[in-house]
Structure formats: structure tokens, C-alpha cells
Amino acid sequence: RGCSGEPNRALAYYHSGDTRDLALIAGILRERHPRANIGAMGFSLGGNVLLKAMGERIDGGQGLFDAAAVMSVPYDLAASSALLQQTHMGRIYSQYFMRSLRRKVEWKRNQLAQRLNMADIAQVRSIEALDEVVTAPLNGFKSAGDYYAQCSSTTFLAEVRVPTLMLHSEDDPFLPSDAIPHREVGRNPALRLLLTPSGGHVGFVGGTPWAPEFWGETVAARFLAQELKSPHHE
């Protein structure tokens, strides 16, 4: 979908709510390994996709996976987009992403010009503005706000039925602390929130500079291993 270093063939790119590829691959794995327990891990935007993929299904994702873990998810896309423009660290991340996204737009300039206003795209200076003039119209959303409302994983958490670990930091520059979904987690026994005071965005690192320990991944892998071998999956 445009993340491999070369343009994808479709006009649209990936986005935070596009769950089709994930559901397809999970379905193939189920067909090939019908007796296997299957887990999934999602980071950042990928975590939003994973949570939405499970929560939007009538079975709460049980037909896809037996356990899941996510890290540093921007649960509320509107709040995330706004915060990226309000803090110094957020603006650094935003500028980095904007450079990458502009390259992807340039790859398909001739194709996009048939559907979008390229003059508007040239004036874009924020993620939200890009979502307004590129992501939303290419994917059938009315606006950036409509895209955020339909694709924020917070709105799908109540329906998740797969045991899921949610690792997050209170100082994540992608999400204000008041948008962390405490209420949704408290109402759904399938969800387990591991919240730390620091860790930034996908930055759960310990040890020393010479011997770093990526403990976030270790905790997630341990959770998945424990859930996938538990009796209720036998």
C-alpha cells in the first residue's frame, strides 16, 4: 500500500482504518493452519488497524486471532492529529511524516491529478490538512473529521472479544493523556491496559545505550505466548 519504498498500483494509500489486508491475511492463515492459535501485534497506526479489525466484526475478532497486543496506538485520531500540531515533539514527528507522505503523493502525481486538486495538496502543512484533501476523498470519507470519527479504534473497543494487551505511555506525543481509553478498557474484560508514565511513542526501552532492552516488545511477546497456550484456546 505504498510502504515498501515504491508506489502501489491502486490510487489510494493505506490509512488508519483500512482493515481489509489484515482480515485477508488472517483468513488465509486460518485456512492454512486451522488447528493453530494465532496472535497479532500492532504498533502505532497498525495497532489502530488491528483493534478496529477485531471490533468491527460480529465475532469481536475471534475469527481472526486468539490473542493480540498493541503498542502506542493513537486511539482517538482527531485528538492525535490536533496534538501533533500543539507540541514541539509532535511537530517534529509531523514534519517527518509529511516528507514521507509528500513523496508518496509525488509518485502518483499524474493519477491523483485526475481526482484531486493538486494546488490544494501543495499548500498542505499538517497531517490533518493532508487527510482533508488526500486521505478522505480517496477513501470515500466526507472530510478528515469524518475519517477520524469512522476509524478511531476507541469506538470499536467495546466489541473486541479477543484477549488484548494495550501498552501505552502517558507522555506519548501522538495522543493526549485524556484520550487514553480508560473507560472502554474498564468495561471490557478482554482488554488489559498497561500504562507507563514515560516511554514516548513506541519507546519502551531500558538497559544502557550499549546494551538496550526493548522491554515493551518482550512484555507483549510474553503476553501473547501465555494467552496462546492457555487452556481456553485448546
C-alpha positions as CSV (number, residue, x, y, z in Angstrom):
1,R,0.0,0.0,0.0
2,G,2.9,2.4,-0.6
3,C,5.1,1.4,2.4
4,S,7.6,-0.7,0.6
5,G,9.7,2.1,-0.9
6,E,7.8,2.0,-4.2
7,P,4.3,3.1,-5.2
8,N,1.4,0.7,-5.0
9,R,-0.7,0.2,-8.1
10,A,-4.0,1.4,-6.5
11,L,-4.8,5.1,-6.4
12,A,-5.4,5.2,-2.7
13,Y,-2.8,4.6,0.0
14,Y,-3.0,2.8,3.4
15,H,-4.9,4.6,6.2
16,S,-5.6,4.1,9.9
17,G,-8.9,2.4,9.3
18,D,-8.3,0.1,6.3
19,T,-8.6,-3.4,7.8
20,R,-9.1,-5.3,4.6
21,D,-5.5,-6.5,4.1
22,L,-5.2,-7.6,7.7
23,A,-8.5,-9.5,7.6
24,L,-7.5,-11.2,4.3
25,I,-4.1,-12.4,5.7
26,A,-5.7,-13.6,8.9
27,G,-8.3,-15.5,6.9
28,I,-5.6,-17.2,4.9
29,L,-3.7,-18.2,8.0
30,R,-6.8,-19.7,9.5
31,E,-7.4,-21.8,6.3
32,R,-3.8,-23.0,6.2
33,H,-3.5,-23.7,9.9
34,P,-6.9,-24.5,11.2
35,R,-5.7,-26.0,14.4
36,A,-3.2,-23.3,15.3
37,N,-3.6,-20.5,17.8
38,I,-2.8,-17.2,16.1
39,G,-1.7,-13.9,17.7
40,A,-1.2,-10.5,16.3
41,M,0.9,-7.4,17.3
42,G,0.2,-3.8,16.1
43,F,2.4,-0.8,16.6
44,S,1.0,2.8,16.4
45,L,-1.2,3.2,13.3
46,G,-1.0,-0.6,12.9
47,G,-2.4,-1.0,16.3
48,N,-5.4,1.1,15.5
49,V,-6.0,-1.0,12.4
50,L,-5.7,-4.2,14.5
51,L,-8.2,-3.0,17.2
52,K,-10.6,-1.8,14.6
53,A,-10.3,-5.1,12.6
54,M,-11.4,-7.0,15.6
55,G,-14.0,-4.7,17.0
56,E,-15.9,-4.1,13.7
57,R,-16.6,-7.9,13.3
58,I,-19.7,-9.5,14.7
59,D,-17.5,-12.1,16.5
60,G,-15.3,-9.4,18.1
61,G,-12.2,-10.6,16.2
62,Q,-12.3,-14.2,17.4
63,G,-12.5,-15.4,13.8
64,L,-9.2,-13.6,13.1
65,F,-7.0,-14.0,16.2
66,D,-6.8,-15.8,19.5
67,A,-4.7,-13.1,21.2
68,A,-3.5,-9.6,20.4
69,A,-1.2,-6.9,21.6
70,V,-0.9,-3.3,20.6
71,M,1.6,-0.5,21.4
72,S,1.4,3.3,21.3
73,V,-2.0,3.4,19.5
74,P,-3.5,6.8,18.5
75,Y,-6.9,5.7,19.8
76,D,-8.6,9.0,19.0
77,L,-7.4,10.1,15.6
78,A,-8.8,13.6,15.9
79,A,-7.1,14.2,19.2
80,S,-3.9,12.7,17.9
81,S,-3.9,14.9,14.8
82,A,-4.5,18.0,16.9
83,L,-1.8,17.2,19.4
84,L,0.8,16.7,16.7
85,Q,0.4,20.4,15.9
86,Q,0.5,21.6,19.5
87,T,3.8,20.3,20.9
88,H,7.4,20.6,19.8
89,M,7.9,16.8,19.7
90,G,4.6,16.4,17.8
91,R,5.7,18.9,15.2
92,I,9.0,17.0,14.7
93,Y,7.1,13.8,14.1
94,S,4.6,15.6,11.9
95,Q,7.3,17.1,9.7
96,Y,8.9,13.7,9.3
97,F,5.6,12.1,8.2
98,M,4.8,15.0,5.9
99,R,8.1,14.5,4.0
100,S,7.3,10.8,3.5
101,L,3.7,11.5,2.5
102,R,4.7,14.2,0.0
103,R,7.0,11.7,-1.7
104,K,4.1,9.2,-2.0
105,V,1.9,11.9,-3.5
106,E,4.6,12.8,-6.0
107,W,4.9,9.2,-7.1
108,K,1.3,9.3,-8.3
109,R,1.0,12.9,-9.3
110,N,-0.4,12.2,-12.8
111,Q,-3.0,9.7,-11.4
112,L,-4.0,11.9,-8.5
113,A,-4.4,15.0,-10.7
114,Q,-7.5,13.3,-12.3
115,R,-9.2,13.1,-8.9
116,L,-7.7,15.7,-6.6
117,N,-6.9,19.4,-6.5
118,M,-3.1,19.3,-6.7
119,A,-2.9,23.0,-5.9
120,D,-4.6,22.3,-2.5
121,I,-2.2,19.5,-1.9
122,A,0.8,21.7,-2.5
123,Q,-0.4,24.0,0.3
124,V,-0.7,21.3,2.9
125,R,1.3,21.8,6.1
126,S,-0.2,19.4,8.5
127,I,-1.4,15.8,8.8
128,E,-5.0,16.9,9.3
129,A,-4.8,19.1,6.1
130,L,-3.4,16.2,4.1
131,D,-6.1,13.9,5.4
132,E,-8.7,16.5,4.4
133,V,-7.5,16.8,0.8
134,V,-6.0,13.4,0.1
135,T,-6.9,10.6,2.5
136,A,-10.6,11.4,2.9
137,P,-11.6,11.9,-0.7
138,L,-9.5,8.9,-1.9
139,N,-11.2,6.6,0.6
140,G,-14.8,7.7,0.5
141,F,-14.8,9.9,3.6
142,K,-16.6,13.3,3.6
143,S,-13.7,15.0,5.4
144,A,-10.8,14.5,7.7
145,G,-13.2,14.7,10.6
146,D,-15.4,12.1,9.1
147,Y,-12.4,9.8,8.5
148,Y,-11.2,10.3,12.1
149,A,-14.7,9.6,13.5
150,Q,-15.2,6.4,11.5
151,C,-11.7,5.0,12.0
152,S,-10.7,5.8,15.6
153,S,-10.2,2.5,17.4
154,T,-11.7,3.8,20.6
155,T,-15.1,3.5,19.2
156,F,-14.5,-0.2,18.4
157,L,-13.0,-1.3,21.8
158,A,-16.3,-2.3,23.4
159,E,-16.8,-5.0,20.8
160,V,-13.4,-6.7,21.0
161,R,-13.6,-10.2,22.3
162,V,-10.0,-11.3,21.8
163,P,-7.7,-11.1,24.9
164,T,-5.7,-7.9,24.1
165,L,-2.8,-6.2,25.8
166,M,-2.7,-2.4,25.2
167,L,0.8,-0.9,26.1
168,H,0.8,2.9,26.2
169,S,2.7,5.7,27.7
170,E,1.2,8.8,29.3
171,D,3.7,11.0,27.6
172,D,3.1,9.7,24.1
173,P,3.3,12.7,21.8
174,F,0.7,11.2,19.5
175,L,-2.1,11.1,22.0
176,P,-3.2,13.4,24.8
177,S,-3.4,11.6,28.1
178,D,-7.1,12.4,28.5
179,A,-7.8,10.4,25.3
180,I,-6.4,7.2,26.7
181,P,-9.4,4.9,26.7
182,H,-9.6,4.0,30.4
183,R,-13.4,3.8,30.4
184,E,-13.6,1.5,27.5
185,V,-11.0,-0.8,28.9
186,G,-12.7,-0.9,32.3
187,R,-15.9,-2.0,30.7
188,N,-14.4,-4.8,28.6
189,P,-12.7,-7.8,30.3
190,A,-10.9,-8.8,27.1
191,L,-8.8,-5.6,27.3
192,R,-5.8,-5.1,29.5
193,L,-4.2,-1.6,29.6
194,L,-0.5,-1.4,30.7
195,L,0.1,2.3,31.2
196,T,3.5,3.8,32.0
197,P,4.4,7.4,32.9
198,S,7.1,7.5,30.3
199,G,8.1,5.8,27.1
200,G,7.0,8.2,24.4
201,H,5.9,6.7,21.2
202,V,7.0,3.1,20.8
203,G,9.9,3.9,23.1
204,F,9.7,1.3,25.8
205,V,13.5,0.9,26.2
206,G,15.6,0.0,29.3
207,G,19.1,-1.1,29.9
208,T,22.0,1.1,28.7
209,P,23.0,2.7,25.4
210,W,25.4,-0.1,25.0
211,A,23.0,-2.9,25.9
212,P,19.5,-1.6,25.4
213,E,16.5,-3.7,26.5
214,F,13.3,-3.3,24.4
215,W,11.1,-4.4,27.2
216,G,7.8,-3.3,25.6
217,E,8.2,-6.0,22.9
218,T,9.3,-8.5,25.5
219,V,6.2,-7.9,27.6
220,A,3.9,-8.1,24.6
221,A,5.6,-11.3,23.3
222,R,5.2,-12.9,26.8
223,F,1.5,-11.9,27.0
224,L,0.9,-13.4,23.5
225,A,2.7,-16.6,24.4
226,Q,0.8,-17.0,27.6
227,E,-2.6,-16.4,26.0
228,L,-2.0,-18.6,23.0
229,K,-1.1,-21.6,25.1
230,S,-3.8,-21.1,27.7
231,P,-6.5,-23.9,28.1
232,H,-9.3,-21.8,26.6
233,H,-7.5,-21.9,23.3
234,E,-7.0,-25.6,23.2
